[in-house]
Amino acid sequence: MSAEPLTTGVSGDGPRATKQDMREFWQAHPCGEIYASGRSRREQLEEHSRQRYMLEPYIPAFARFEEGSGNDVLEIGVGMGADHLEWARHDPRRLFGIDITAKAVELTEERMRLFGFQPQIRIADAEDLPFEDASFDIVYSWGVLHHTPDTQRAIREVRRVLRPGGRASIMIYHHPSLVGWMLWARYGLCAGKPLTPWSRIYCEKLESPGTKAYSVAAAKEMFRDFSSVATMTVMSPGDALEGAAGQRHQGTMLTIARRLWPRTFLRRHFSSCGLFLLIEART
């Protein structure tokens, strides 16, 4: 079975995006920054966290931050640091974070210090983790590894740094998804290009250049070196057209869709078409 994603940059059969493209995008657009409102910096970061867990309420149950207590934890892709702070609050033995952008490292270090923690965060590449083999009990990454050009290599790195019996909790993007269909409708069908490959849609229109999405089968194949793999799909704020989802695709159609979107019906009957693919793998 092939583990190639439903996009390009790995398979070589379409548009490519480099790590530099990805880095520049996220350096300029930190994930979730639009939700950081308030008078003081602390209030802004608290509001960012509040909005994050309101829009994505499944994160705490998936991450199980409390299991970090007394363990060595690595977060790959710290973003603005909301999840990293939750790991710190549960008293891990050691907590490390990495991100490919200086902006994310800066924001997360600021958050950690504002709330009384000493951060251990560095700029690093998920495809070449700067840690020894078997260094961690838990590796966590939410919505990151589908951005790096060689996602399979990044997953091998996760496996390498985990100890026997360790847990990897990873969210990557899923196909098919409602988000994917909406992007295809706008940039494929309505643009008169209905045969546009899904790979190009995700690569060019979802988030940073080169973004990928995976079927459940392809994701399980990428995690084949783990002793056990469990998956679950959930609807993202993008699938539900909630929050700031779709802000780069503003237009009349999106405005109308936000007002009429049957969110309850979709959550009840189309959860298998959510953009978020939650993976728990054990070594």
C-alpha angles and dihedrals in degrees: 000000000000119000093199114133129238090257139051139259092084104046094044095222099113145006116347132210126196130219087252090058089051094045093050092049095053093039087059097037112036108198111262096003090133089069095056100101129150142090100269127042090245091053090049093053092045090052091049090055093045092052092044095055093040092055095037104032093162093069098087094048091048097044095041091203091188090068088066089074108120092357136106110253133189124191116198111206107014096190109180092346104247094130092038090059090051090054090050092051090061094060105243117191089238130001123192130176134190136188135173093231131069089217093062092047090050094048094047094046089051092051093047094050093045089058096045104263131124107229127220100195131140143174107261144146120255088215092059109031114197095225136098122255116280095013101138142051094201131028115189130186127167117197098335116098095065087066099057113088096237105040092167091058091050090053091050087053090052089053092047096054095044120095122231107285091020125143129234115195108188133168118200131166120276134217130236096042138151088243090056092050092049092051091048091049091054103036099028113028100027091041090057092250104106092156093060106135117250086233092064093045093056094038097052107024112031108065132305117011110278097026112163137201128203138205116235090251093051091048092052090050090055089053094046094120092063120091093233136012128190124183138191132175122218133181115259126215085258093058089050095041090233132145116357093332112143095018092143091054100054118162145120094281092053092047091053092044092053090057097045102033111131095223098166092049093047094049090050098046108020106041088123087066095059119131094229118082110191114203128188114186129179128205 
